[in-house]
């Protein structure tokens, strides 16, 4: 009975997608971002970290993180579909799989475990490294002095209008969350016992009470590509670098005298600066594009591809397919 219902749903879905298939225009995107490790006279101490739109899609986290909440509390956790429909429920650490372990550094080459292909109606699809074409370009750039690769990935996406387009979150490099928060201010190092799961997991009713610490990546932001007669690329990225900055601090203890210190005091303190790369450019498919910056560079190519003709098969087991993109939940 379940199989018949699934087949019926698949048939209806396929019909609806075949009607609107002419409206989908898929392209393949490959990106290599690197840092220029050279001195610069420009100052960015007052620049803010990138602000990510709520509809930003994260295709990197599912392949580099390891979910630990579902194991810890004996629950299935939230799938990418759940994230899209009920983020409030999924933000509850007792039921979500948003608790995940992240590596201390993102691999330079990020890709799916196996070759992938897009389906009608699907969101951006991260491809395997074997499907990329920048091998020679990366090898050549890596030979240049003071060039440090940050992230390389390839994905396929349906290009839409600027209003309907969803940015793809891009991040790479080191995780600074042990020493800085997202806004660049220094944080106290937490004890080892507070950075690992705690609690009694001998029964399914155990609770996960470790604090959630979001990673603070060396490179972070998003790339939004949309179609409006021509292809347009909007880069909203930031490179994070440890430095020092004069920061205003509040009085250590409040008393009748400190109440008069309206401006507080300033002292030189560790600070994680954000070096922004914000650009909007019209591009042509098939051409190799280079986005230049004093501290980093982006090599990008948007390629035409065979258009998907079918919808993704339904998993009759009811399990969410692995390595699916998730709405950004930062």
SELUM-802482 format. One record per residue (C-alpha): x, y, z; residue number from 1; residue in one letter. Coordinates in Angstrom, 3 decimals. Layout:
# residues N
+----------+----------+----------+-----+----+
!        x !        y !        z !   i ! aa !
+----------+----------+----------+-----+----+
!        X !        Y !        Z ! NUM !  a !
...
+----------+----------+----------+-----+----+
END
This chain:
# residues 330
+----------+----------+----------+-----+----+
!        x !        y !        z !   i ! aa !
+----------+----------+----------+-----+----+
!    0.000 !    0.000 !    0.000 !   1 !  x !
!    2.792 !    2.391 !    0.961 !   2 !  x !
!    4.572 !    1.617 !   -2.297 !   3 !  x !
!    1.437 !    2.391 !   -4.353 !   4 !  x !
!    0.977 !    5.733 !   -2.576 !   5 !  x !
!    4.642 !    6.614 !   -3.148 !   6 !  x !
!    4.378 !    5.730 !   -6.846 !   7 !  x !
!    1.242 !    7.881 !   -7.191 !   8 !  x !
!    2.942 !   10.839 !   -5.510 !   9 !  x !
!    5.998 !   10.397 !   -7.734 !  10 !  x !
!    3.805 !   10.373 !  -10.850 !  11 !  x !
!    1.980 !   13.562 !   -9.811 !  12 !  x !
!    5.267 !   15.257 !   -8.930 !  13 !  x !
!    6.830 !   14.255 !  -12.238 !  14 !  x !
!    3.818 !   15.633 !  -14.132 !  15 !  x !
!    3.950 !   18.969 !  -12.304 !  16 !  x !
!    7.681 !   19.257 !  -12.953 !  17 !  x !
!    7.303 !   18.355 !  -16.633 !  18 !  x !
!    4.868 !   21.264 !  -17.012 !  19 !  x !
!    7.299 !   23.739 !  -15.425 !  20 !  x !
!   10.540 !   22.162 !  -16.649 !  21 !  x !
!   10.861 !   24.727 !  -19.421 !  22 !  x !
!   11.265 !   27.377 !  -16.716 !  23 !  x !
!   14.383 !   25.775 !  -15.235 !  24 !  x !
!   17.788 !   26.822 !  -16.513 !  25 !  x !
!   20.616 !   24.837 !  -14.893 !  26 !  x !
!   24.295 !   25.759 !  -14.905 !  27 !  x !
!   27.404 !   24.289 !  -13.345 !  28 !  x !
!   29.489 !   26.585 !  -11.125 !  29 !  x !
!   33.108 !   26.023 !  -10.095 !  30 !  x !
!   34.852 !   28.306 !   -7.596 !  31 !  x !
!   38.381 !   28.501 !   -6.206 !  32 !  x !
!   39.091 !   31.122 !   -3.518 !  33 !  x !
!   42.575 !   31.893 !   -2.251 !  34 !  x !
!   44.272 !   34.308 !    0.134 !  35 !  x !
!   47.133 !   36.634 !   -0.774 !  36 !  x !
!   49.520 !   36.440 !    2.167 !  37 !  x !
!   51.115 !   39.799 !    1.496 !  38 !  x !
!   51.201 !   43.070 !    3.421 !  39 !  x !
!   48.612 !   45.691 !    2.533 !  40 !  x !
!   48.323 !   49.376 !    3.426 !  41 !  x !
!   44.525 !   49.170 !    3.482 !  42 !  x !
!   42.766 !   48.991 !    6.867 !  43 !  x !
!   39.582 !   47.050 !    7.593 !  44 !  x !
!   39.320 !   47.208 !   11.402 !  45 !  x !
!   35.866 !   48.791 !   11.248 !  46 !  x !
!   34.427 !   46.412 !    8.635 !  47 !  x !
!   31.605 !   44.147 !    9.813 !  48 !  x !
!   31.375 !   40.375 !    9.248 !  49 !  x !
!   29.175 !   39.362 !    6.299 !  50 !  x !
!   25.439 !   39.279 !    6.927 !  51 !  x !
!   23.870 !   36.204 !    5.390 !  52 !  x !
!   20.319 !   36.222 !    4.046 !  53 !  x !
!   17.833 !   33.867 !    5.696 !  54 !  x !
!   17.351 !   31.962 !    2.436 !  55 !  x !
!   21.076 !   31.226 !    2.040 !  56 !  x !
!   21.651 !   27.549 !    1.226 !  57 !  x !
!   24.522 !   25.658 !    2.880 !  58 !  x !
!   25.909 !   22.830 !    0.724 !  59 !  x !
!   29.246 !   22.507 !    2.562 !  60 !  x !
!   28.239 !   21.720 !    6.151 !  61 !  x !
!   26.430 !   18.421 !    5.326 !  62 !  x !
!   29.662 !   16.932 !    3.938 !  63 !  x !
!   32.191 !   18.169 !    6.526 !  64 !  x !
!   30.242 !   17.945 !    9.789 !  65 !  x !
!   29.269 !   14.959 !   11.914 !  66 !  x !
!   25.893 !   14.998 !   13.652 !  67 !  x !
!   26.080 !   13.968 !   17.287 !  68 !  x !
!   22.725 !   15.073 !   18.693 !  69 !  x !
!   20.678 !   12.234 !   17.243 !  70 !  x !
!   23.052 !    9.701 !   18.770 !  71 !  x !
!   23.195 !   11.572 !   22.063 !  72 !  x !
!   19.468 !   11.750 !   22.687 !  73 !  x !
!   18.304 !    8.724 !   20.739 !  74 !  x !
!   16.242 !   10.775 !   18.263 !  75 !  x !
!   16.257 !   10.957 !   14.476 !  76 !  x !
!   16.916 !   14.702 !   14.425 !  77 !  x !
!   15.844 !   17.217 !   11.778 !  78 !  x !
!   16.232 !   16.619 !    8.072 !  79 !  x !
!   16.869 !   19.379 !    5.540 !  80 !  x !
!   13.127 !   19.355 !    4.790 !  81 !  x !
!   12.368 !   19.888 !    8.492 !  82 !  x !
!   14.775 !   22.837 !    8.570 !  83 !  x !
!   12.886 !   24.471 !    5.716 !  84 !  x !
!    9.462 !   24.003 !    7.309 !  85 !  x !
!    9.970 !   24.385 !   11.065 !  86 !  x !
!   13.214 !   26.036 !   12.130 !  87 !  x !
!   11.841 !   26.825 !   15.598 !  88 !  x !
!   11.405 !   23.163 !   16.447 !  89 !  x !
!   14.715 !   22.253 !   14.841 !  90 !  x !
!   16.582 !   24.825 !   16.908 !  91 !  x !
!   15.663 !   22.870 !   20.041 !  92 !  x !
!   18.864 !   20.909 !   20.811 !  93 !  x !
!   16.822 !   18.075 !   22.335 !  94 !  x !
!   15.230 !   17.218 !   18.976 !  95 !  x !
!   17.409 !   18.669 !   16.252 !  96 !  x !
!   20.501 !   17.488 !   14.462 !  97 !  x !
!   21.842 !   21.031 !   14.426 !  98 !  x !
!   24.372 !   19.951 !   17.049 !  99 !  x !
!   27.291 !   18.849 !   14.938 ! 100 !  x !
!   31.007 !   18.509 !   15.243 ! 101 !  x !
!   33.003 !   20.588 !   12.809 ! 102 !  x !
!   36.614 !   20.118 !   11.771 ! 103 !  x !
!   39.101 !   22.686 !   13.030 ! 104 !  x !
!   39.821 !   23.509 !    9.381 ! 105 !  x !
!   37.745 !   23.039 !    6.237 ! 106 !  x !
!   39.420 !   20.857 !    3.591 ! 107 !  x !
!   40.654 !   22.852 !    0.606 ! 108 !  x !
!   38.748 !   20.613 !   -1.811 ! 109 !  x !
!   35.114 !   20.183 !   -0.762 ! 110 !  x !
!   32.950 !   17.711 !   -2.652 ! 111 !  x !
!   30.357 !   14.969 !   -2.463 ! 112 !  x !
!   31.586 !   11.444 !   -1.805 ! 113 !  x !
!   30.305 !   10.248 !   -5.199 ! 114 !  x !
!   29.501 !   11.927 !   -8.552 ! 115 !  x !
!   26.173 !   13.733 !   -8.444 ! 116 !  x !
!   23.592 !   14.986 !  -10.935 ! 117 !  x !
!   20.748 !   17.442 !  -10.565 ! 118 !  x !
!   17.035 !   16.682 !  -10.678 ! 119 !  x !
!   14.123 !   18.913 !  -11.615 ! 120 !  x !
!   12.897 !   21.069 !   -8.763 ! 121 !  x !
!   15.995 !   20.412 !   -6.670 ! 122 !  x !
!   18.127 !   23.010 !   -4.903 ! 123 !  x !
!   21.871 !   23.511 !   -5.509 ! 124 !  x !
!   23.745 !   20.198 !   -5.779 ! 125 !  x !
!   27.339 !   19.848 !   -4.572 ! 126 !  x !
!   29.382 !   17.783 !   -7.018 ! 127 !  x !
!   32.269 !   15.408 !   -6.375 ! 128 !  x !
!   35.829 !   16.608 !   -6.867 ! 129 !  x !
!   36.147 !   14.223 !   -9.815 ! 130 !  x !
!   33.570 !   16.406 !  -11.610 ! 131 !  x !
!   35.615 !   19.609 !  -11.247 ! 132 !  x !
!   37.800 !   21.128 !  -13.996 ! 133 !  x !
!   40.148 !   23.513 !  -12.108 ! 134 !  x !
!   42.916 !   21.025 !  -11.335 ! 135 !  x !
!   45.500 !   22.682 !  -13.603 ! 136 !  x !
!   44.427 !   26.211 !  -12.633 ! 137 !  x !
!   44.779 !   25.458 !   -8.917 ! 138 !  x !
!   48.152 !   23.789 !   -9.442 ! 139 !  x !
!   49.426 !   26.862 !  -11.335 ! 140 !  x !
!   48.132 !   29.378 !   -8.783 ! 141 !  x !
!   49.447 !   27.348 !   -5.853 ! 142 !  x !
!   52.962 !   27.717 !   -7.239 ! 143 !  x !
!   52.723 !   31.486 !   -6.921 ! 144 !  x !
!   54.444 !   32.943 !   -3.822 ! 145 !  x !
!   52.203 !   34.078 !   -0.968 ! 146 !  x !
!   49.134 !   32.288 !   -2.347 ! 147 !  x !
!   47.165 !   30.129 !    0.110 ! 148 !  x !
!   44.142 !   28.176 !   -1.103 ! 149 !  x !
!   41.031 !   28.497 !    1.055 ! 150 !  x !
!   38.266 !   26.495 !   -0.630 ! 151 !  x !
!   37.456 !   24.839 !   -3.948 ! 152 !  x !
!   34.053 !   23.409 !   -4.843 ! 153 !  x !
!   31.746 !   22.767 !   -7.784 ! 154 !  x !
!   27.966 !   22.705 !   -7.785 ! 155 !  x !
!   24.971 !   22.734 !  -10.107 ! 156 !  x !
!   22.035 !   25.083 !   -9.642 ! 157 !  x !
!   18.915 !   26.284 !  -11.353 ! 158 !  x !
!   19.472 !   29.963 !  -12.213 ! 159 !  x !
!   16.544 !   32.146 !  -11.278 ! 160 !  x !
!   15.679 !   35.839 !  -11.162 ! 161 !  x !
!   17.365 !   38.026 !   -8.566 ! 162 !  x !
!   14.184 !   38.032 !   -6.483 ! 163 !  x !
!   13.897 !   34.230 !   -6.440 ! 164 !  x !
!   17.602 !   33.336 !   -6.336 ! 165 !  x !
!   19.044 !   31.779 !   -3.176 ! 166 !  x !
!   22.662 !   32.583 !   -2.264 ! 167 !  x !
!   25.038 !   29.672 !   -1.676 ! 168 !  x !
!   27.022 !   29.906 !    1.555 ! 169 !  x !
!   30.778 !   29.694 !    1.055 ! 170 !  x !
!   33.275 !   29.185 !    3.874 ! 171 !  x !
!   36.726 !   27.727 !    4.398 ! 172 !  x !
!   40.001 !   27.885 !    6.271 ! 173 !  x !
!   40.419 !   27.691 !   10.044 ! 174 !  x !
!   37.779 !   27.822 !   12.770 ! 175 !  x !
!   38.499 !   30.688 !   15.212 ! 176 !  x !
!   35.589 !   29.988 !   17.584 ! 177 !  x !
!   37.948 !   28.954 !   20.413 ! 178 !  x !
!   39.377 !   32.463 !   20.598 ! 179 !  x !
!   36.915 !   34.822 !   18.864 ! 180 !  x !
!   33.174 !   35.188 !   18.422 ! 181 !  x !
!   31.554 !   35.917 !   15.053 ! 182 !  x !
!   31.800 !   39.676 !   15.627 ! 183 !  x !
!   35.550 !   39.462 !   16.176 ! 184 !  x !
!   35.724 !   39.949 !   19.928 ! 185 !  x !
!   37.918 !   37.672 !   22.013 ! 186 !  x !
!   36.302 !   34.930 !   24.086 ! 187 !  x !
!   37.533 !   33.080 !   27.125 ! 188 !  x !
!   38.724 !   29.559 !   26.435 ! 189 !  x !
!   36.201 !   27.041 !   27.656 ! 190 !  x !
!   37.201 !   24.092 !   29.743 ! 191 !  x !
!   37.552 !   20.817 !   27.894 ! 192 !  x !
!   34.591 !   19.414 !   29.742 ! 193 !  x !
!   32.351 !   22.119 !   28.273 ! 194 !  x !
!   33.321 !   21.561 !   24.664 ! 195 !  x !
!   32.274 !   17.923 !   24.536 ! 196 !  x !
!   28.848 !   16.312 !   25.006 ! 197 !  x !
!   27.923 !   15.880 !   28.655 ! 198 !  x !
!   25.161 !   14.048 !   30.444 ! 199 !  x !
!   24.037 !   10.475 !   30.915 ! 200 !  x !
!   23.226 !    8.761 !   27.597 ! 201 !  x !
!   22.586 !    5.302 !   29.052 ! 202 !  x !
!   18.921 !    5.644 !   28.169 ! 203 !  x !
!   17.059 !    7.262 !   25.299 ! 204 !  x !
!   15.853 !    9.965 !   27.660 ! 205 !  x !
!   19.310 !   11.444 !   28.205 ! 206 !  x !
!   19.759 !   15.145 !   27.561 ! 207 !  x !
!   22.394 !   16.902 !   25.529 ! 208 !  x !
!   23.438 !   19.838 !   27.698 ! 209 !  x !
!   26.711 !   20.903 !   26.094 ! 210 !  x !
!   26.652 !   24.509 !   24.839 ! 211 !  x !
!   26.389 !   25.028 !   21.102 ! 212 !  x !
!   29.396 !   26.853 !   19.650 ! 213 !  x !
!   29.052 !   28.007 !   16.067 ! 214 !  x !
!   32.281 !   27.916 !   14.055 ! 215 !  x !
!   33.914 !   31.218 !   13.114 ! 216 !  x !
!   35.487 !   30.469 !    9.754 ! 217 !  x !
!   38.547 !   32.164 !    8.308 ! 218 !  x !
!   36.594 !   32.697 !    5.089 ! 219 !  x !
!   32.847 !   33.176 !    5.289 ! 220 !  x !
!   29.997 !   34.637 !    3.291 ! 221 !  x !
!   27.925 !   33.776 !    0.247 ! 222 !  x !
!   27.841 !   33.858 !   -3.537 ! 223 !  x !
!   24.552 !   34.692 !   -5.225 ! 224 !  x !
!   24.216 !   33.971 !   -8.951 ! 225 !  x !
!   21.055 !   34.981 !  -10.764 ! 226 !  x !
!   19.731 !   35.277 !  -14.296 ! 227 !  x !
!   18.319 !   38.506 !  -15.745 ! 228 !  x !
!   18.849 !   38.200 !  -19.507 ! 229 !  x !
!   22.509 !   37.837 !  -18.508 ! 230 !  x !
!   24.177 !   36.021 !  -15.628 ! 231 !  x !
!   25.126 !   38.120 !  -12.598 ! 232 !  x !
!   27.400 !   37.217 !   -9.682 ! 233 !  x !
!   27.093 !   38.865 !   -6.259 ! 234 !  x !
!   30.007 !   38.080 !   -3.947 ! 235 !  x !
!   29.453 !   38.766 !   -0.257 ! 236 !  x !
!   32.541 !   37.337 !    1.409 ! 237 !  x !
!   34.967 !   38.194 !    4.191 ! 238 !  x !
!   38.437 !   36.989 !    5.100 ! 239 !  x !
!   39.039 !   36.909 !    8.873 ! 240 !  x !
!   42.479 !   37.700 !   10.287 ! 241 !  x !
!   43.597 !   37.953 !   13.931 ! 242 !  x !
!   44.945 !   41.369 !   14.894 ! 243 !  x !
!   44.590 !   43.886 !   17.739 ! 244 !  x !
!   42.198 !   46.757 !   18.201 ! 245 !  x !
!   41.397 !   49.412 !   20.797 ! 246 !  x !
!   38.185 !   48.103 !   22.357 ! 247 !  x !
!   35.970 !   49.863 !   24.876 ! 248 !  x !
!   35.443 !   47.850 !   28.039 ! 249 !  x !
!   32.872 !   48.290 !   30.796 ! 250 !  x !
!   33.974 !   48.910 !   34.425 ! 251 !  x !
!   34.930 !   45.678 !   36.194 ! 252 !  x !
!   32.486 !   46.362 !   39.027 ! 253 !  x !
!   29.557 !   48.733 !   39.228 ! 254 !  x !
!   29.642 !   51.331 !   42.008 ! 255 !  x !
!   28.799 !   54.987 !   42.529 ! 256 !  x !
!   32.027 !   56.029 !   40.809 ! 257 !  x !
!   31.890 !   53.650 !   37.853 ! 258 !  x !
!   28.355 !   54.812 !   37.166 ! 259 !  x !
!   29.888 !   58.103 !   36.048 ! 260 !  x !
!   32.170 !   56.370 !   33.517 ! 261 !  x !
!   29.705 !   56.637 !   30.664 ! 262 !  x !
!   32.285 !   55.951 !   27.948 ! 263 !  x !
!   34.113 !   53.249 !   29.874 ! 264 !  x !
!   37.772 !   52.597 !   29.191 ! 265 !  x !
!   39.651 !   51.537 !   26.071 ! 266 !  x !
!   42.426 !   49.010 !   25.818 ! 267 !  x !
!   44.294 !   47.148 !   23.096 ! 268 !  x !
!   42.800 !   43.683 !   22.816 ! 269 !  x !
!   42.897 !   40.714 !   20.403 ! 270 !  x !
!   40.459 !   41.200 !   17.559 ! 271 !  x !
!   39.405 !   39.173 !   14.505 ! 272 !  x !
!   39.068 !   41.669 !   11.688 ! 273 !  x !
!   36.861 !   41.131 !    8.645 ! 274 !  x !
!   38.300 !   41.965 !    5.240 ! 275 !  x !
!   35.292 !   42.239 !    2.911 ! 276 !  x !
!   35.035 !   41.257 !   -0.716 ! 277 !  x !
!   31.700 !   42.609 !   -1.972 ! 278 !  x !
!   31.308 !   42.722 !   -5.737 ! 279 !  x !
!   28.518 !   42.500 !   -8.300 ! 280 !  x !
!   29.454 !   41.640 !  -11.872 ! 281 !  x !
!   27.753 !   40.602 !  -15.080 ! 282 !  x !
!   29.407 !   37.484 !  -16.503 ! 283 !  x !
!   29.227 !   35.180 !  -19.489 ! 284 !  x !
!   28.842 !   31.441 !  -19.226 ! 285 !  x !
!   31.839 !   29.375 !  -20.252 ! 286 !  x !
!   34.359 !   32.166 !  -19.638 ! 287 !  x !
!   36.908 !   32.052 !  -16.844 ! 288 !  x !
!   36.311 !   34.962 !  -14.450 ! 289 !  x !
!   38.716 !   36.404 !  -11.900 ! 290 !  x !
!   37.595 !   38.608 !   -9.000 ! 291 !  x !
!   40.582 !   40.532 !   -7.678 ! 292 !  x !
!   41.181 !   41.938 !   -4.187 ! 293 !  x !
!   44.261 !   43.117 !   -2.239 ! 294 !  x !
!   44.024 !   40.164 !    0.174 ! 295 !  x !
!   42.298 !   37.411 !   -1.813 ! 296 !  x !
!   41.131 !   36.281 !   -5.216 ! 297 !  x !
!   38.289 !   34.275 !   -6.730 ! 298 !  x !
!   38.482 !   32.179 !   -9.877 ! 299 !  x !
!   35.030 !   31.230 !  -11.147 ! 300 !  x !
!   33.493 !   29.582 !  -14.155 ! 301 !  x !
!   29.779 !   29.134 !  -14.879 ! 302 !  x !
!   29.323 !   26.387 !  -17.444 ! 303 !  x !
!   26.381 !   25.232 !  -19.543 ! 304 !  x !
!   25.317 !   21.698 !  -18.746 ! 305 !  x !
!   22.887 !   19.008 !  -19.820 ! 306 !  x !
!   19.537 !   19.995 !  -18.380 ! 307 !  x !
!   17.920 !   17.583 !  -15.869 ! 308 !  x !
!   14.871 !   15.807 !  -17.240 ! 309 !  x !
!   13.564 !   13.840 !  -14.262 ! 310 !  x !
!   12.675 !   14.290 !  -10.609 ! 311 !  x !
!   14.600 !   12.684 !   -7.775 ! 312 !  x !
!   13.296 !    9.180 !   -6.991 ! 313 !  x !
!   11.404 !    8.867 !   -3.724 ! 314 !  x !
!   13.174 !    6.903 !   -0.989 ! 315 !  x !
!   10.567 !    4.333 !    0.078 ! 316 !  x !
!   12.392 !    3.787 !    3.362 ! 317 !  x !
!   11.352 !    7.264 !    4.480 ! 318 !  x !
!   14.925 !    8.345 !    5.239 ! 319 !  x !
!   16.240 !   11.732 !    4.168 ! 320 !  x !
!   18.912 !   11.372 !    1.427 ! 321 !  x !
!   22.393 !   12.093 !    2.751 ! 322 !  x !
!   24.484 !   15.182 !    1.983 ! 323 !  x !
!   21.500 !   17.349 !    1.100 ! 324 !  x !
!   21.867 !   21.151 !    1.216 ! 325 !  x !
!   20.375 !   22.860 !    4.249 ! 326 !  x !
!   18.986 !   26.363 !    4.751 ! 327 !  x !
!   21.526 !   28.472 !    6.589 ! 328 !  x !
!   20.691 !   28.473 !   10.305 ! 329 !  x !
!   23.452 !   30.613 !   11.761 ! 330 !  x !
+----------+----------+----------+-----+----+
END
